[in-house]
Amino acid sequence: MRVSLPVLMLSLALFTLQAAYGQNGKPSVTSPAPPKVQRPSDLKIPLMAEGLRLSDFADMKPGPDLKSKLTEITGFIQNAPNDGEPAT
């Protein structure tokens, strides 16, 4: 059986294209990056005798009796955001 050169070249080109572009639609598996080492902090979290309720935060601020019992945390950075969601 004899195959002509143009047919052989076309077959080789199609095979090369299929190998190069055939995998693009599949997701790739990557290992997640290890979490960053966090430095210790001297932050003290208060122990609450009762649970907090939404009504404790009228106008998005804690009431005067509750304000002295809470700690404000700033500079929080999300370590591992969910896929497709921006990091904070």
Secondary structure, 3 states (H helix, E strand, C coil): CCCCHHHHHHHHHHHHHHHHHCCCCCCCCCCCCCCCCCCCCCCCCCCCCCCCCHHHCHHHCCCHHHHCCCCCCCCCCCCCCCCCCCCC
